């Protein structure tokens, strides 16, 4: 076998092309893809708007996909993984010509973790980007147990991880989500709930006098979320180019995901311990990627769409 199928974007929609199978170099592994997550950022990659956001150069095409679950089928020099190992990985670089949404993908071993025991490859493929984004956002807003955290978009894929990981860290989580999502987010570990229809800052401050210690603004509400934070608290954005003025001495930050095998291993252990929930909204074959993108763009999903070979 010399060629494989892979999805690329950059011209408005995902395209399935045939490309050479990549080879693992030193410090790398090649993974035969069993499942690959579809994230909102994939929509921007496919649309070709990365350069507009200042996060990548303007190229004719970009590989699609950040999350992969599959089987190691080739290892480079200096790698401890073995052929046949079931793994997950985050393909974090933006300008690669081929990424996770392909039949085979080569990644640095430092971006790989063993797959969680007892979870399907489809479920495992929902972990890397979203869980690491949540983990790293919480690290940027370091709060001691018992402190208060507001999560906007708490019922979404990243938001759900933020709620669960916040609860794991002993935080008092205030979840802001759709009016019908209270049972869901409380089940994930939220102590308090604010419906989307409410005035966010007023509702949060009625629950937490003076405002929460920090917010991770997964719903990109901006100043509305900032106003719910106490003076001198922390506001974390997850969207490139979206920031707010650090009013009232707020520590304002933007977190962009990075690969981290150690953190991914910690998440896998939490999944195996039953403390992290894996939510799959649906699956599509690679050749139906455009349908998956359209469904994701339509909104309202509770969990992550996943592509399979």
Steps between C-alpha positions, in 0.01 A plus 500: 500500500646833395198733502218584740192717525520827692282807551632845419342843519564862424257571217166493681422135568687179578640307204597133498826448312749221445851563633809293581498315831733692738805342664586533869834669571709506818286569806179442305228239463268425213141432601249311291192709561194331649315823580563874473307777673336793319540832683375853435856598417487253210229719347735798498781288354273369226371850425854631454468774761800410717707781351217746572529411869878540493571143609639356175643611170279517194543164327320328215391217730530370854466154646184452705456348843657538842377194693591143410443162659652192345776241493874560482624331182848652464747645752803719454830483683486580871130428545367276779167421333469167322322396185145402593466741794159671519556873539353848476681814391463871437631630167543862607689663213279695261696505175560129447388377157345185654370467854274278710211460255691253284542125489851538646659787690854554631536683831773571750500249783477795740144554375385140555337320794367149537130469427270460800414142582134420454429789261436457129731671253210726399452614860875534558531727196294764680768546767821669381419851378205570726636347818845658460344839422296475820796377706727778377234767547455394862876508548499860372239589761658313793242483777524328836234246592183673614543803274238589239520443126248610236489292182307647207385259232509236772295242309732505198785261435771720654262640760412154626866419558543835678214420736623148577866591534408801712302274731790251511722787617256579780365822350147632546386511139230735374383371162343730242324310222175465308177516698443127459851394601480528878468127567791427265747747649406420858561136415847599383573658839375859486392637838292781349325566169424817306275472193599670178182710513605670825717809535827319565681742728195574714411133532854395587543776756174400666650152546853617582496842668778718361549278196682174424874464535546403134313433179594282205295651219439203271189667355694814394275741690779750561408794720183331620710221652765740629233693692424186702859485633606663825743790501849360447368165380593313182339488156616229257406497132533191281455674165795646305467875452220533755600693808356755741635806675631408847243709684506515881847348514388177337776267382405444135647209306449302182579128497576311181533122530835324491597135494604361838527124547524523880178698525332267254605203714341668804174548310505134390535392863200716594299346216586150623405601854157610379558866583498628142211443261560433130213631287459402136237692303527285186734337249563553129731325250788703360320547169207665682717759677312787336180372661673489837621858456150615407350328805760654729442845352126466562569488874313342786725195538565348840829321447738466209455371146754238393626382161587138433692347203 
